Amino acid sequence: MNLRPAPKLVLLGLMSVKPWAGVIWQTLHYLDGFRRLGYDVYYVEAHGCNPHMFCGPSGDDGSLKVAEFIDGVLKRFGFGDRWAFQAFHNDGRCYGMSPSELSRVFESAEAVINLHGGTMPRPEHQRNGRLVYLETDPVAVQMELHEGVATTFEYLSAHDAFFTYAENYGAADCRLPVFQQYDFKPTRQPVSPDFWPWVDTSRDEFTTIGNWKQLGHEIVFEGDTFHWSKHLEFLKFIDLPRHTTQRFELALSDSSMDETDRELLRSYGWAVIDSLSFSADPEVYKDYVLASRGEFTVAKDQNVRLNTGWFSDRSATYLAAGRPVVTQETGFSRVLPTGHGLHGFRTTDEALAAIEAINSDYERQRRAAREIAIDYFGAQVVLKRMLEELGL
């Protein structure tokens, strides 16, 4: 019998740059999803960013702590011998796999996936002509192309295929500039429902996890300013708790807000907790989602008004956990079913109607949420389609 070895695939990631549970789960879903489709998957960090969150006061560059962090996460999911961290921020030392092992992996890889588009391409990444740009946060790159930023053109041109979470890209009602030079294909976050077991809800609150203020990423386009910080969108619906008996809790990082912000939210009926108290641990983060009644959240102004079709990877995990999601519309309803399990809204009245619909038949809404996660976000759907687009 002629047994062919499993084809190799490399995922370039950023877990040490953003060592938060949401980013870790996003990465794990890709690793697990490609593995379920029969690939021998390797995780590599070669971004060259300073891992400041792992650097000690003694001047330690943090490389060893990064390696221990990555190893600790991936061992739990069966990737303990399939990772490498290249400390390009310092001496270039390779942790995990040896340099020769890593070189052989790149040489034989069917594809190298640049998750988040966060890694600057290197010759070894481009070796087989299948370096894939996978954009999880659209808008900024498209606007830089529109403005003619030479370094962005140079960076993208090092890739051979392009995917974006802007699922409305190229649609008539999407305002993102389109560039034929880069054929962005729509995609979305895969989830592995097995990671998000069906358990009884233990709390009555709709929750979400994130930051309050994130300033400094504004974009000016066609005379309009488009904002990044979600707090501006939350403020549009700040009086929501006053119109319903449903309780809401926002898990927001303390570093993104001050006491004035907390008091403002609490005065309108929102419970506020520090997300940093649990968001560094993937299991504790998961338990928080599993205990929630559902998710209520907003999107960035950039995705809302440009109607990009972007959908949150965090919201996908709420769906996988059987937790109904009420989220601000970005145009995603063109490609995802809404009304049961998943509800989009643009006004307070629409949000209130969604919450009422969920609470009126909660178990049905839970089942619908889980079904959406399996049918629309499952690896067999999302990543199989991506591989087919790549000709694999």
Sequence and secondary structure as in RCSB ss.txt:
>XXXX:A:sequence
MNLRPAPKLVLLGLMSVKPWAGVIWQTLHYLDGFRRLGYDVYYVEAHGCNPHMFCGPSGDDGSLKVAEFIDGVLK
RFGFGDRWAFQAFHNDGRCYGMSPSELSRVFESAEAVINLHGGTMPRPEHQRNGRLVYLETDPVAVQMELHEGVA
TTFEYLSAHDAFFTYAENYGAADCRLPVFQQYDFKPTRQPVSPDFWPWVDTSRDEFTTIGNWKQLGHEIVFEGDT
FHWSKHLEFLKFIDLPRHTTQRFELALSDSSMDETDRELLRSYGWAVIDSLSFSADPEVYKDYVLASRGEFTVAK
DQNVRLNTGWFSDRSATYLAAGRPVVTQETGFSRVLPTGHGLHGFRTTDEALAAIEAINSDYERQRRAAREIAID
YFGAQVVLKRMLEELGL
>XXXX:A:secstr
       EEEEE  TTTS SHHHHHHHHHHHHHHHHTT EEEEEE      GGG  TT   SHHHHHHHHHHHHH
TTT TTSEEEE TTTT  EEES HHHHHHHHHHEEEEEEETT S   TTTSTTS EEEEESS SHHHHHHHTT H
HHHHHHHT SEEEES TTTTSTT  S   TTS EEE    B GGGS         EEEEE S   S  EEETTEE
E   THHHHHHTTTGGGG S  EEEEE GGG  HHHHHHHHHTT EEEEGGGTTTSHHHHHHHHHHSSEEEE   
HHHHHHT     HHHHHHHHTT  EEEE SSGGGTS  SSSEEEESSHHHHHHHHHHHHHTHHHHHHHHHHHIII
IIBHHHHHHHHHHHTT 
